[in-house]
Every structure is written in structure tokens, then in C-alpha cells.
Amino acid sequence: MKARVKAEALREFIVTKDQVIVMGHKFADLDSVGAAAGICAISRARNIPAYIVREDTPVPGTIMVKRLAALPEYAGVFLSKSEAEAKLDSRTLVVVVDTNRPDQVSCPNLLRAARRITVIDHHRRAVDYIANAALNYHEPYASSAAELTAELMQYIIEPTDLLRTEAEALLAGIVLDTKNFTLRTGGRTFEAAAFLRRCGGDTSEVHKLFQNNLTDMVHKFEIIKNATLCHNCVVVAASNLPVNRIIAAQAADELINVQGIKASFVLFPEEDKVIISGRSGSDINVQAILETLGGGGNGAAAGAQLSNSTVEAAYTRLMVAIDNYFSDQPETI
């Protein structure tokens, strides 16, 4: 019932505006891109122009951005930050997907200037969440922003209104955040996936999005080789060499699959900062650990960026955060 009410409110917001601009979080992943594509599908079905804010550098979701951009329906849909800011006016609805933190959106200036904002997110609400949203569909129970968007879509559009590539983008977002339907899934997750399959989403095409080349595979296992164990159930792998963020996240995913491991962290340098990627099963909240370092995410997948830091210094800070987390937890962990 809640989804139906939110869907009706979203439909009303869209049809009463002249255009929609969608943006996700910085360094957009497949979940963020998929949810944004879903909003575009809803807008297109209502004959309202929709645009997606793209980032200037490659991101984990770039592969899907390229697939969407190649479609005739997406000609001119992807805008740079400056183009989106120039297009914004008082008759624009800004939709934020896959984050509820104003400092994490891909274009903060757009958020500050927007007259009406909608937020669709599944992460735990941050202290500094987007408080001025006219519509906030925030459900931490959900696996992904793609799941929430697909849930809303079922009450607004027909399956024929969704392009096959859009359905696959949304499916990819669910697959990513659930680790192929093994984490944070519920009945509504599978209902959303079934709807996307009815819309033409091909799971074999989605699977191809997650394949690596041989070089990336070697880099991933180089990271894993450096992992060390702490608290008998947490592994931390630090690389002193820059690595692809996607490969680092996949390495963290691989480590969490090791028997007896309940959480994993991968650290690596990137320009003047250190990136930390954290993953967990169900017993340890990696978001709670990385929030103390200025990061965020959810209990199963979180990240942090430490500016002006060395890998060694970041490693020390992370180990302190892990120790503090365990000191505050019951001994059953």
C-alpha cells in the first residue's frame, strides 16, 4: 500500500512539471544508473522530458550508461553537471536516487538550486540527509534503489513502456546490491525482478555486465593475496598501488565468501586520497565502522575516502575503527 501511495505521488509530481532531472551518488554504480533509467522510463511514458546527470570520469556504471546512451530514446538524455545546472528552472523536478546525503549527490549545486526534490533510496538515513525533499521514498529494508524504483513503476507504467535495456539496467542494480540475490533479499526483491523479466530484461545480458578480463582478474587476486585476518572473522587487504575501484570492490566481495569471514575491507590509493571498500554478511555492520571514518553505505556494503592520507595511515585508522566496533558489540560476534 505504501508503494502505491508513493507511486501516485511521484506520478503527480512528474506530470505537473515541464521536465525531470535525475542524479545519483558520486561515482555512480549500476544500481544508481538503473534507478535513474527507471525514472526516465516513467517520465517518457508520461511525455515529460527526462535527463540524467553524468560524471566526467569513468564510473562503475559507465558500461550501462554507454548502452543506454546508444538508444534513440536516450539521445541527449545524459547531461554534464554544467548542462544540468543550466537546464534547471522552477518547473523542474529533481529526483535523487541511491543516496540520501546531500554531500554525496553527483551535482550538489543542482540539489541546492532545485525547487522540488524527490528522493528514492535504500541506505540507512544519514544525520545530514536531504531534509527538504517533497517526496521521500526511503526504505532501508530494500535491497537496492533499483528495487524501489521497479516497485514504483508497477503502479505507474505498463511493461511495454519499459525498454529492454532499461529493464536490464534495473536488474543489474538489484543483482549488484544483492550479490546475485544472496544478500538483503525479500519477497519484494523477487517480485521486482519478476516484473523486470516480464518487461524483457535478459538475465544472461545482465550477467555479462559483471564479467572481468584476465588482467582485472589477476589484479583482483593480487589484492586478495595481501589480506590479513583480525578478530578471527575480519579480513583487511591493503594495496599500495592504485587499482580499479570496481576490482577492489569485487576483491572485497570475494573475501567475504571465505569460510568463517564475516567482514572484509580493501584499501588502495587514488590520487591524493585512500579509498576503503567494505563488505559484510549479516553479523557485522560495515557502515557503522566506516561512518566513523567519514564514509557511508549500508550494513552489508559501505565505503570511505580518506583525503590527504597514506595507505599505512588509513590502515591504522581502519584497524582502530574495527577494534572500537568490536569493543562495543556483544561477545557473540
TARA-V652166 format. One record per helix or strand. SS is the DSSP state (h for helix, s for strand). FROM is the first residue (numbers start at 1). TO is the last residue. If there is no record, write none. Layout:
BEGIN
[[SS:FROM:TO] [SS:FROM:TO]]
END
This chain:
BEGIN
[[h:2:15] [s:19:23] [s:25:25] [h:30:45] [s:49:53] [h:62:69] [h:72:74] [s:78:79] [h:81:87] [s:92:97] [s:101:101] [s:105:105] [h:108:113] [s:116:121] [s:129:129] [s:135:138] [h:145:153] [h:159:161] [h:164:178] [h:187:198] [h:203:208] [h:214:225] [s:227:230] [s:234:239] [h:245:256] [s:263:270] [s:273:280] [h:286:291] [s:296:297] [s:301:307] [h:311:327]]
END
